[in-house]
Amino acid sequence: MTPTVMAAAGLAAAAPPQIISLPPLFDALAITVGALAGALYATRKGFDFLGIVAIAFLSGLGGGVIRDVVLQFGTPAFLANPWFLIYAASGALIGFFFAKKAQTWGFAYNALDVATMGVWVLLGCQKSLQLGLPAVSVVFVGVLASVGGGLLMNLLCGEVPTSFQPGHWHAFAAMLASITYVTLARAGAPPLTAEAATLATAAVLKWSAVRFDIRTPAPIDLSEVVRERLARRRKPVDPSIPSG
Amino acid sequence: MAFDTVLPSVPAWSAYLAVAVGGVAGASHAARRGFDVIGVLGLAAAAGLGGLLLRDVLLQKGTPVVLTDPRYLLSAAFAALLGFFFARLISKLRRLLLGLDALAMGLFVALGASAAIFFGLGVVPAIFLGMVTAIGGGLLRDLLSGEAPAVLRPGIFSGVAALIGAIVFVGLYELGLATFWNQIATIATVFVVRILALWRGWESPTPVDMTDRISHVFAHARVPTFRPHVHLPLHRGGADAEKSESSVSGDDPRTALVELGEDPPAPIWVGENSPAPAALPDDGERIE
């Protein structure tokens, strides 16, 4: 294997690619929308004020916390940057006071939700690329960062995580977007192009999942198929019987 | 991370194999619950890598080894593929998987405890970290599938087996045994304990309530006692009234106090084995 192929497969160390940090507006949008989603979810579950705020913070900031703790990237970003808590609080308050309004403005909320998933993917991927992690790990962390908030939210509500259950492919879109970013960044694409492509991939995939009702595949059982194939091959061929 | 090559001396592929075994268990766990691709991948990763991830996050000594070495994630992904496509075959090979899982658990114990020792932690933290590394995968798997962790429920002996294995590893290390044989001994211990537990039907101990055994101490010492019939009106009356009346007339230390004209102290904790204080008079009767 050539070094580039090995680097792409993540089996050899590669120099961290150039990264242009996203403008702070993206962080603000992503955290606020995530917190709003958590607050609406908690409202639907009939939680009280503290419950709504806690679920909103978890949903808005949880992905970043998991990412920073798993990567051991130092103090989690939401503690290092005081604005992040304010974004999450504003999302929680919007969800607490204007739940009905947020539902009537569903299209805008959905658009923001679709647009911000790529931000989480990008942040996760960029931080792990900075640490010089192999490609597989970068994809893993990208998915973890985008799914983590919802995962924590579900766990705190005592439910099976929705991203694990059959449904619209949220995490799968995040995975494909992460793969897009890693491939482009490792192939030496200009950083702005790679980031735009990732955001676009995540948004298009998530939007099309809702629009065309694409659902994630459930496990397929191939045990019987493989066994039949093997049995057919193993069947002794009698030379006295003419084939055909 | 560097420390994985310092202490352990069983071949490196055995760790990848252990991750794959845990991953297959996680993937079939997800398939049985009707999860989708991401669920299978996520639970395979959680079950296979959870222990090592938890160890490195707890140790805080740099990026976890499961992320710096791509082979770990690739083994988990391979396990997820197996679980995704061959769920029935895996459920048929349950016994084999159980044996392999017992072997993998011993290896995880050794990996966790040796990392703690490498970073200069004490004996007790090393035992704890070995145990956490061994049971962390199953713990995360059950947590992520929305269930109470199986290691914490009675009946499954794996947590105690991991604890015994960790004690063996750290003990033998303190005695100065070479790391390779130490690891082999740990893996063998965990394997034997788990298989024996399965074979003989051992169960991990459930809580033992010692309150009744020590309550007579409080009765004689006349310490102010918590009286459920006063403080907890729920305990008044009930189906056990006659039974408790007959038991009071025996040589119960409490009857002596009744003859002295004092309030009989009721047991602090009314469990299944202790008579309910139902036969005691109502508050109104006692006033006259």
Interface residues (C-beta under 8 A of the other chain):
Chain A: A9 G10 L11 V69 V70 L71 Q72 S128 L131 L133 P134 A135 V136 S137 F140 V141 V147 L151 N154 L155 G158 E159 V160 P161 S163 F164 Q165 P166 G167 W169 A171 F172 M175 R215 T216 P217 A218 P219 I220 D221 L222 S223 E224 V226
Chain B: A30 A31 R33 G34 F35 D36 V37 I38 G39 V40 G42 L43 A45 L53 D56 V57 Q60 G62 T63 P64 V66 L67 T68 D69 P70 L73 L74 A77 G83 F84 F85 F86 A87 R88 L89 K92 L143 L144 S145 G146
